[in-house]
Amino acid sequence: MLLLGVVIWLPTTGILLHQGMWDVAAINSAALGWIGVLWWWRRLSYKARVLNFLAINLLIGVALMVVVGPISEIYLFSAPVLAAILLGTWPAVWILAGSGLVLFILCYAGYVNQEIVGLPATDLFAALSVALNYLFVGAILTLSCAFLLRRLAKSLDDLHRLAFYDVLTGLPNRRLLMQRLDELVDQARQGGRGAAVMFIDLDRFKQINDGRGHATGDGLLKSVAARLSRFAADGDMVARIGGDEFVVLLADLGRGSANVHARALATAENIRDAMDTLFEIDGQAYMASVSIGVAFLRGPAQGADDLLREADTAMYRAKLAGRNRVAVFEAAMQAEVEQRLILERDLAGALDRGELAMHPQLQVDRHGMPAGAEMLMRWRRADGSMVPSDVFIPVAEECGLIPRLGQWALRQSCEYMVQLGRAGHALPLSVNVSPSQFRQPDFIDQLQAILAETGAPASQLILEVTEGLLVNGKETIDRMHQLDALGIRLSIDDFGTGYSNLGYLKRLPLYEIKIDKSFIRDTPGDASATAIVQSILAMAGHLDLRVIAEGVETAEQAALLVSNGVGGMQGYLFARPMPMPELLALLERDTVPSCRAAPCFEVSSARRAQ
């Protein structure tokens, strides 16, 4: 700025001296000298520096008004406008008022000749007119500039928040987190203090989000964010990096490996304990435990991406260990992650390679006769190894493959239904439908197309849904009634393990409920389990709902169920899941194992009745 002032001052001063305007040349020289002092005095604060520049501006404007005349009034407008830009609205207003007062004094004292044509030439009236005119025009310019700058500042702030903060929770996002991690890594290269990253994932958040709706899910995420923020000290950071994933960055854990590890793990356990308590969302209580992975900043060779990936890997280990746990990253964990990625990749192509198959598991009535079958998905890899369904189904859900696999499962089941009918063994087939598949906008259209293309009777198709789906409001209820109108029957899978409000049983067009195997396992020896099963059967009987008991493995369990009016049973006592050709052969031979087992539980039932 000083160099620019010198460049302008030289020719300007030369012209003024040539025209004999010595006083104006002196004012310019004084202003340049003042700027030079400001440039040299580096310790001066920003506000003081700006006020000095504005004073220089006013000095030049007033001097030009006195020496040159009224035409120089325009120079006085620059001071309040610059103040609005550099200092804000109120300093600009005060400078505008002060400039107006100075202008009034100059005009009234006769230093500035202001003649107003057509109006009385009194000094007071002329001075007031000039000052008020200046204040009016100056206020328009100054306040307009201040308003535009305020809008611009707000827009820039909004852009900054969109770029670096999560819209839902207000927490820093991945971009801001990575910047902070880069800073920590740089500090580590310079011998900084110990730091740790905690990767936090909510356990079973998808069930709450799918079962209760996105509004409840969003409310839970905001509550979790607020609870996590309590653990952030100065310099720490809590960030949401996507979905139900959060990261807590502990930036200053002191020195010494043992001390750093102990402090980080203590904080992680405190967070886990805090999360393992009920969250209240819209008057309802929800449990949302977390799995936490911890990774430590080890040295200069470790990058920000490495640190976050290691914490993510440790979190995955905590999930595998049973959830609601804390795990610390170890080098061996990376191999497990690579295996998981291989599983995801192989699953994505398993359908195209013909490695997936639907295996029906027979269901029998109270007399041990075939009454239906549940279609269960099985995955046999090309090398002949079997991947358990409780392993690959969660992977499919996380990868977004469930809608595609679910549609294929429905088509396969309908084709098998036609095969059974042609073989003279028409049986209703049950198919599990995930919440994400059920909520697809074109789900009913897809299902109708499959039924039309395969020729399968809709009345023989039973869709099994979980209890969590039933609390998603009017849309779910309407869709169930649409399915019921098509003749498709609906079943509640794993009854008793999910949503506890039984009011939906009388509001929805349900055909049957399936008692979860966890209740059957301990019967008849456990009195509590037996009482629960008997209560479910009695309730279902009053509501005219068919009941299927899952996981029946002993004749004593079957006898208990029959004596209490069960409609159907499913379990290893009667048949394991098997390929469709084997089921057809079994039905052709009429040698279902349950037929041999039936006398056992029927006799036991008779004795219990006595």
Helices and strands as residue ranges (DSSP letters): H 2-18, H 22-40, H 46-67, G 70-77, H 78-86, H 89-109, H 123-164, H 174-189, E 196-202, H 205-212, H 214-229, E 237-242, E 245-250, H 257-275, E 279-281, E 284-286, E 290-296, H 304-320, E 326-328, H 333-350, E 356-364, E 370-380, E 386-387, H 389-399, H 402-422, E 429-432, H 435-438, H 443-454, G 458-460, E 461-466, G 467-471, H 474-485, E 489-495, H 504-507, E 512-515, H 517-520, H 527-542, E 546-549, H 555-563, E 568-570, H 580-589, H 593-609
